[in-house]
Amino acid sequence: MNVATVLKAQNAQLFPPSRESNSALEDLARTQGVELPPEYRQFLAFSDGAMFGETCLYGCEPHIAQPHSSVTMTLDEANEGRPAARQAVVLGASSEDLVVFDGQSGKFALADRIDLDPFDSFDSLSALLLSLES
């Protein structure tokens, strides 16, 4: 099951793809020392971020998320000031945790908001998203 299918099943609010995604992802790879995996790049080609339940996946541009009219954070903003040596990229947030891609392990993970220590790792973003359903 791919990310788009999982998000549609969760009735996620999706956003139009960004025209800026290629340059934004190149900048992110340069500053964080981690290239995002194809699965996340494919997701961004489909939707520039998503909101579902208490979880947000970040895109390359800010969006107004309904019903609370909150503005979503961008990938760049979420990773600003984070040390590249950590080789982890913040992709989103749930009510208590961060959604990250760990460049060292090549896995998606739920991680602590402060030190980015992953406590639950997944081989795919789809698997991580499915774990948030329950």
C-alpha positions as CSV (number, residue, x, y, z in Angstrom):
1,M,0.0,0.0,0.0
2,N,1.5,3.4,-1.0
3,V,1.4,6.6,1.0
4,A,-1.4,8.2,-1.2
5,T,-3.7,5.2,-0.6
6,V,-3.1,5.2,3.2
7,L,-3.7,9.0,3.4
8,K,-6.9,8.7,1.3
9,A,-8.1,5.9,3.6
10,Q,-7.5,8.2,6.6
11,N,-9.5,11.0,4.9
12,A,-6.4,13.2,5.1
13,Q,-6.5,16.8,4.0
14,L,-4.1,16.9,1.0
15,F,-2.5,19.9,-0.8
16,P,-1.6,20.6,-4.4
17,P,2.0,19.6,-5.3
18,S,4.5,22.4,-5.0
19,R,6.4,23.8,-7.9
20,E,9.3,24.5,-5.5
21,S,9.7,20.9,-4.3
22,N,12.9,20.0,-6.3
23,S,14.9,23.0,-5.2
24,A,13.5,22.8,-1.6
25,L,14.5,19.1,-1.4
26,E,18.0,19.8,-2.8
27,D,18.5,22.6,-0.2
28,L,17.3,20.2,2.6
29,A,19.6,17.5,1.4
30,R,22.5,19.9,1.4
31,T,21.8,21.4,4.9
32,Q,20.9,18.1,6.6
33,G,23.2,15.7,4.8
34,V,20.3,13.4,4.0
35,E,18.5,12.8,0.7
36,L,14.9,12.0,1.2
37,P,13.9,8.5,0.0
38,P,11.9,8.0,-3.1
39,E,8.7,7.2,-1.1
40,Y,8.6,10.7,0.4
41,R,9.5,12.3,-2.9
42,Q,6.6,10.4,-4.6
43,F,4.3,11.6,-1.8
44,L,5.3,15.2,-2.4
45,A,4.7,14.8,-6.1
46,F,1.1,13.8,-5.2
47,S,0.5,16.2,-2.3
48,D,2.7,18.9,-0.8
49,G,2.0,17.8,2.8
50,A,-1.0,16.3,4.6
51,M,-3.1,16.7,7.7
52,F,-5.0,13.8,9.3
53,G,-6.2,13.2,12.8
54,E,-3.5,14.8,15.0
55,T,-0.7,14.2,12.5
56,C,0.8,16.5,9.9
57,L,3.3,15.6,7.2
58,Y,5.3,18.6,6.0
59,G,5.6,19.8,2.5
60,C,7.7,22.5,0.8
61,E,5.2,25.3,1.2
62,P,3.0,26.4,4.1
63,H,-0.8,25.5,3.8
64,I,-3.9,26.4,5.7
65,A,-5.2,23.3,7.2
66,Q,-8.9,23.0,8.1
67,P,-11.0,22.8,10.2
68,H,-8.8,24.8,12.6
69,S,-7.3,27.0,9.9
70,S,-3.8,26.3,11.3
71,V,-0.8,26.9,9.0
72,T,1.3,23.9,8.4
73,M,5.1,24.1,8.9
74,T,7.4,23.4,5.9
75,L,10.1,20.8,5.8
76,D,12.7,23.7,5.8
77,E,11.2,25.3,8.9
78,A,10.9,22.0,10.7
79,N,14.6,21.2,10.2
80,E,16.0,24.7,10.6
81,G,18.9,24.7,13.1
82,R,19.0,21.0,13.5
83,P,22.6,19.6,13.3
84,A,23.3,17.8,10.0
85,A,25.6,15.4,11.8
86,R,22.4,13.7,13.2
87,Q,21.4,12.6,9.7
88,A,17.7,12.8,10.5
89,V,15.1,14.8,8.7
90,V,11.9,15.9,10.4
91,L,9.0,15.1,8.0
92,G,6.1,15.8,10.3
93,A,4.6,15.6,13.7
94,S,1.9,13.8,15.6
95,S,0.3,15.0,18.8
96,E,3.3,13.8,20.9
97,D,6.1,12.7,18.5
98,L,8.0,13.7,15.4
99,V,7.8,11.8,12.2
100,V,11.4,11.5,10.9
101,F,13.5,9.9,8.3
102,D,16.7,8.5,9.9
103,G,19.4,8.7,7.2
104,Q,21.8,6.5,9.2
105,S,19.4,3.5,9.3
106,G,17.4,4.4,6.1
107,K,14.1,4.0,8.1
108,F,11.2,6.1,8.9
109,A,10.6,6.6,12.6
110,L,8.6,8.1,15.4
111,A,11.0,10.1,17.5
112,D,11.3,12.2,20.6
113,R,10.6,15.9,19.9
114,I,13.8,17.1,21.8
115,D,16.7,14.8,20.8
116,L,15.2,13.0,17.7
117,D,15.9,9.6,19.3
118,P,13.8,7.2,17.3
119,F,11.7,4.8,19.5
120,D,9.6,3.1,16.8
121,S,11.1,2.5,13.3
122,F,9.5,1.4,10.1
123,D,10.8,0.2,6.7
124,S,8.3,2.5,4.9
125,L,6.4,5.7,5.5
126,S,3.2,3.8,4.7
127,A,3.9,1.4,7.5
128,L,4.5,4.3,9.9
129,L,1.3,6.0,8.9
130,L,-0.7,2.8,9.3
131,S,0.7,2.5,12.9
132,L,-0.8,5.9,13.7
133,E,-4.3,4.7,12.7
134,S,-4.7,2.5,15.7
